[in-house]
Amino acid sequence: MVFDRKDDFQDAFVRRLGRASAGPLRHLVPTSEGFLDAIAAGLGWGMVPEVQAGPLLSEDRLMLLAPGEWMDVRLYWQQWKLDSPALAALAEAVTETAAAALRR
């Protein structure tokens, strides 16, 4: 599974495990929910964020293909440069929630 034509995440993971690539056949699924749903339906495999995969792993609807292996992804928050109290509050809420919910 790939998110879009530029998605190299799965191949990067497979290369890290010592293989050349994940193979040429791909299903393109450009939404995070659809990507997860397609994997859970058995249409292919893919890298899914831990917090998104957790419930399906505990229900045995997903499985780890390489237990103990993972890839960290740097996340960025982008917003318009407007002097807006609402945008400032939103940015603060997002960064605080991310700091509490995600691994460092």
Backbone as JSON, one array per atom type, in Angstrom:
{
  "sequence": "MVFDRKDDFQDAFVRRLGRASAGPLRHLVPTSEGFLDAIAAGLGWGMVPEVQAGPLLSEDRLMLLAPGEWMDVRLYWQQWKLDSPALAALAEAVTETAAAALRR",
  "N": [[0.85, -1.16, 0.0], [0.51, 2.27, -0.71], [0.53, 5.75, 0.06], [0.61, 7.9, -1.73], [1.98, 8.66, -5.03], [4.55, 9.49, -4.48], [5.21, 8.33, -2.12], [7.52, 6.76, -0.25], [7.83, 5.41, 2.02], [7.24, 2.74, 2.87], [9.04, 1.28, 1.27], [11.46, 2.33, 2.26], [11.44, 1.3, 4.83], [11.57, -1.48, 4.3], [14.06, -1.56, 3.01], [15.65, -0.89, 5.18], [15.42, -3.22, 6.6], [16.99, -4.85, 5.11], [16.32, -5.58, 2.52], [15.89, -5.01, -1.05], [13.63, -3.62, -2.13], [10.08, -3.08, -1.63], [8.7, -4.24, -3.63], [7.1, -4.16, -6.91], [4.29, -3.93, -7.21], [1.54, -1.94, -6.27], [-1.03, -0.52, -4.25], [-2.7, 2.44, -4.4], [-3.69, 4.61, -1.97], [-4.97, 7.43, -0.96], [-5.82, 8.53, 1.58], [-5.63, 8.75, 5.12], [-7.37, 7.26, 6.75], [-8.59, 5.58, 4.86], [-6.33, 4.24, 3.93], [-5.56, 2.76, 6.21], [-7.93, 1.24, 6.53], [-7.89, -0.25, 4.13], [-5.62, -1.84, 4.51], [-6.4, -3.26, 6.8], [-8.46, -4.67, 5.66], [-7.1, -6.49, 4.22], [-5.95, -5.93, 1.74], [-3.34, -5.35, 1.29], [-0.09, -4.46, 2.65], [1.26, -2.05, 4.94], [2.86, 0.82, 6.41], [1.76, 2.11, 9.4], [0.73, 4.69, 11.62], [1.5, 4.32, 15.08], [-0.42, 5.05, 17.07], [-2.72, 4.98, 15.57], [-2.84, 2.37, 14.66], [-2.99, 0.84, 16.97], [-5.62, 0.12, 18.23], [-6.64, -1.71, 16.29], [-4.64, -3.62, 16.24], [-4.89, -4.69, 18.81], [-7.36, -5.89, 18.54], [-6.75, -7.94, 16.9], [-6.98, -7.45, 14.18], [-5.05, -6.37, 12.71], [-1.59, -7.14, 12.1], [1.8, -7.29, 13.24], [4.41, -7.13, 10.98], [7.11, -7.12, 11.26], [8.01, -7.49, 14.15], [9.11, -5.43, 16.81], [10.51, -3.72, 15.19], [10.54, -0.43, 13.85], [9.83, 2.81, 12.42], [10.74, 6.09, 12.89], [9.07, 9.17, 12.35], [9.45, 12.47, 11.53], [7.38, 15.05, 12.58], [5.61, 17.98, 11.58], [4.18, 21.13, 12.37], [2.22, 23.31, 10.61], [1.1, 26.57, 9.87], [-0.75, 29.48, 8.88], [0.88, 32.66, 8.9], [-0.5, 34.56, 10.75], [-1.57, 37.05, 13.0], [-3.36, 35.86, 15.19], [-5.45, 35.17, 17.82], [-7.04, 32.87, 17.98], [-5.8, 31.04, 16.17], [-3.32, 30.84, 17.43], [-4.06, 29.64, 19.86], [-5.05, 27.22, 18.88], [-2.72, 26.11, 17.71], [-1.15, 25.81, 20.01], [-2.71, 23.97, 21.45], [-2.61, 21.74, 19.73], [0.18, 21.15, 19.66], [0.67, 20.61, 22.4], [-1.03, 18.4, 22.83], [0.06, 16.57, 21.01], [2.64, 16.3, 22.12], [1.99, 14.99, 24.46], [0.81, 12.63, 23.57], [2.41, 11.33, 21.67], [5.43, 9.44, 21.0], [8.71, 10.49, 21.92]],
  "CA": [[0.0, 0.0, 0.0], [1.2, 3.56, -0.66], [-0.37, 6.88, 0.23], [0.61, 8.59, -3.02], [3.06, 8.2, -5.91], [5.84, 9.87, -3.91], [5.35, 7.64, -0.84], [8.63, 5.81, -0.24], [7.97, 5.0, 3.41], [7.29, 1.29, 2.96], [10.32, 0.84, 0.7], [12.53, 2.7, 3.19], [11.4, 0.33, 5.92], [12.05, -2.76, 3.78], [15.51, -1.41, 2.82], [16.26, -0.94, 6.51], [15.44, -4.63, 6.99], [17.97, -5.55, 4.28], [15.8, -5.94, 1.2], [16.05, -3.94, -2.04], [12.4, -2.83, -2.19], [8.87, -3.8, -1.24], [8.14, -4.85, -4.83], [6.53, -3.17, -7.84], [2.83, -3.81, -7.17], [1.1, -0.99, -5.24], [-2.37, 0.07, -4.22], [-2.61, 3.84, -4.02], [-4.83, 4.98, -1.12], [-4.53, 8.75, -0.5], [-6.38, 9.04, 2.83], [-5.09, 7.95, 6.22], [-8.39, 6.3, 7.16], [-8.72, 4.61, 3.78], [-5.1, 3.45, 3.93], [-5.7, 1.8, 7.31], [-9.04, 0.34, 6.2], [-7.46, -1.17, 3.06], [-4.7, -2.8, 5.11], [-7.21, -4.13, 7.67], [-9.27, -5.54, 4.79], [-6.23, -7.48, 3.6], [-5.57, -5.58, 0.38], [-1.89, -5.18, 1.23], [0.53, -4.1, 3.92], [1.78, -0.7, 4.94], [3.3, 1.41, 7.67], [0.65, 2.86, 9.99], [1.12, 5.27, 12.91], [1.24, 3.47, 16.25], [-1.69, 5.38, 17.74], [-3.81, 4.6, 14.67], [-2.86, 0.91, 14.53], [-3.18, 0.2, 18.27], [-6.9, -0.58, 18.44], [-6.78, -2.85, 15.38], [-3.7, -4.65, 16.7], [-5.46, -5.35, 19.99], [-8.5, -6.69, 18.07], [-6.19, -8.91, 15.95], [-7.36, -7.11, 12.81], [-3.75, -6.08, 12.09], [-0.48, -7.84, 12.73], [3.12, -6.71, 13.0], [5.19, -7.95, 10.06], [8.49, -7.14, 11.77], [7.91, -7.07, 15.55], [10.3, -4.78, 17.36], [11.05, -2.77, 14.21], [9.68, 0.72, 13.6], [10.5, 3.97, 11.83], [10.27, 7.37, 13.39], [8.78, 10.18, 11.32], [9.41, 13.82, 12.09], [6.13, 15.73, 12.28], [5.7, 19.44, 11.59], [2.92, 21.86, 12.44], [2.27, 24.48, 9.74], [-0.09, 27.41, 9.87], [-0.53, 30.81, 8.33], [1.48, 33.62, 9.81], [-1.47, 35.6, 11.09], [-1.63, 37.34, 14.42], [-4.72, 35.48, 15.52], [-5.53, 34.42, 19.08], [-7.64, 31.54, 17.73], [-4.77, 30.18, 15.59], [-2.32, 30.61, 18.47], [-4.63, 28.67, 20.79], [-5.1, 25.95, 18.18], [-1.34, 25.6, 17.61], [-0.75, 25.39, 21.35], [-3.44, 22.74, 21.78], [-2.08, 20.64, 18.91], [1.52, 20.77, 20.1], [0.57, 20.0, 23.72], [-1.62, 17.07, 22.68], [1.07, 15.72, 20.35], [3.71, 16.01, 23.09], [1.48, 14.03, 25.45], [0.35, 11.37, 22.96], [3.39, 10.7, 20.79], [6.78, 9.17, 21.53], [9.77, 11.46, 21.55]],
  "C": [[0.9, 1.23, 0.0], [0.14, 4.65, -0.58], [-0.51, 7.67, -1.06], [1.82, 8.14, -3.82], [4.44, 8.54, -5.38], [6.13, 9.15, -2.59], [6.42, 6.56, -0.95], [8.79, 5.18, 1.14], [8.1, 3.48, 3.56], [8.6, 0.75, 2.4], [11.48, 1.17, 1.62], [12.6, 1.72, 4.35], [11.97, -1.02, 5.47], [13.56, -2.69, 3.53], [16.24, -1.49, 4.16], [16.34, -2.37, 7.03], [16.37, -5.47, 6.11], [17.5, -6.0, 2.93], [15.94, -4.75, 0.25], [14.82, -3.03, -2.11], [11.23, -3.7, -1.76], [8.21, -4.49, -2.43], [7.39, -3.82, -5.66], [5.02, -2.97, -7.73], [2.4, -2.94, -6.0], [-0.38, -0.7, -5.38], [-2.19, 1.48, -3.68], [-3.87, 4.22, -3.23], [-4.49, 6.3, -0.44], [-5.27, 9.35, 0.7], [-5.89, 8.16, 3.97], [-6.09, 6.91, 6.69], [-8.55, 5.2, 6.12], [-7.51, 3.69, 3.7], [-5.19, 2.36, 4.99], [-6.8, 0.79, 7.03], [-8.64, -0.69, 5.14], [-6.51, -2.23, 3.61], [-5.48, -3.78, 5.99], [-8.07, -5.09, 6.86], [-8.42, -6.58, 4.06], [-5.81, -7.18, 2.18], [-4.07, -5.41, 0.2], [-1.34, -4.87, 2.6], [1.05, -2.67, 3.81], [2.16, -0.27, 6.34], [2.18, 2.33, 8.16], [1.11, 3.44, 11.31], [0.65, 4.4, 14.08], [-0.1, 3.77, 16.89], [-2.89, 5.0, 16.88], [-3.95, 3.07, 14.59], [-3.24, 0.21, 15.82], [-4.49, -0.53, 18.46], [-7.07, -1.81, 17.54], [-5.8, -3.97, 15.71], [-4.28, -5.41, 17.88], [-6.68, -6.21, 19.64], [-8.06, -7.79, 17.11], [-6.67, -8.69, 14.52], [-6.15, -6.68, 12.0], [-2.71, -6.94, 12.79], [0.81, -7.13, 12.38], [3.9, -7.65, 12.09], [6.63, -8.08, 10.51], [8.45, -6.64, 13.22], [9.23, -6.51, 16.07], [10.97, -3.8, 16.42], [10.05, -1.64, 14.0], [10.5, 1.79, 12.91], [9.88, 5.21, 12.42], [10.07, 8.33, 12.23], [8.69, 11.53, 12.02], [8.11, 14.49, 11.63], [6.32, 17.23, 12.41], [4.3, 20.02, 11.68], [3.1, 23.1, 11.57], [0.97, 25.26, 9.87], [0.27, 28.76, 9.26], [0.09, 31.7, 9.38], [0.52, 34.79, 10.0], [-1.44, 35.82, 12.59], [-3.07, 37.12, 14.87], [-4.72, 34.7, 16.83], [-6.1, 33.01, 18.88], [-6.6, 30.58, 17.16], [-3.68, 29.87, 16.61], [-2.81, 29.56, 19.46], [-4.68, 27.28, 20.15], [-3.7, 25.32, 18.1], [-0.85, 25.1, 18.96], [-1.43, 24.07, 21.74], [-2.9, 21.54, 21.0], [-0.71, 20.2, 19.41], [1.51, 20.14, 21.5], [0.0, 18.57, 23.64], [-0.63, 16.11, 22.04], [2.17, 15.35, 21.33], [3.27, 14.97, 24.1], [1.21, 12.66, 24.83], [1.41, 10.62, 22.17], [4.7, 10.43, 21.5], [7.72, 10.26, 21.11], [10.95, 10.73, 21.02]]
}
